[in-house]
């Protein structure tokens, strides 16, 4: 019974999880603006426009190359929507 209750509350908390990445001792999280990202992470190494099927730009991906991995921050309307990390 305890396991079922634990799983129930774990599933309830899943939507509350946000993308987060630490640059040094400062964090970038989903919902931050582009200005805060620039302040915390600095100028990106690469900026890629995000386009829909018709070719219209709807956002940007900011890539940071950090010691053998790439941190990508997806901005839509100037707001962080997703953060990914790839090696």
C-alpha positions, 0 to 999 in steps of 0.5 A: 500500500505504501508503494502505491501511495508513493507512486501516486505522489511521484506521478503527481509531482512529475509535471512540476519538474522543470528543465534546469541547468547550472552554469557555475553556481547559477541556474537557468530554468524553464521560464527564464527570459533570454536576458537572464540566460545571457547574464548567467551563461554568457553569449552562446557559441551558436544560435540556430533559428527554429522553423516550422514546416512553412519555414517561418521562424518561431524561436531560437536554439542557443548552443553552448559547447562545454567540455565535450558536451553541448547544452542547448537552450530552446527559446520561444518568444524570448522565454526558455521552453526546454534545455537539453544536454548532449555528449 
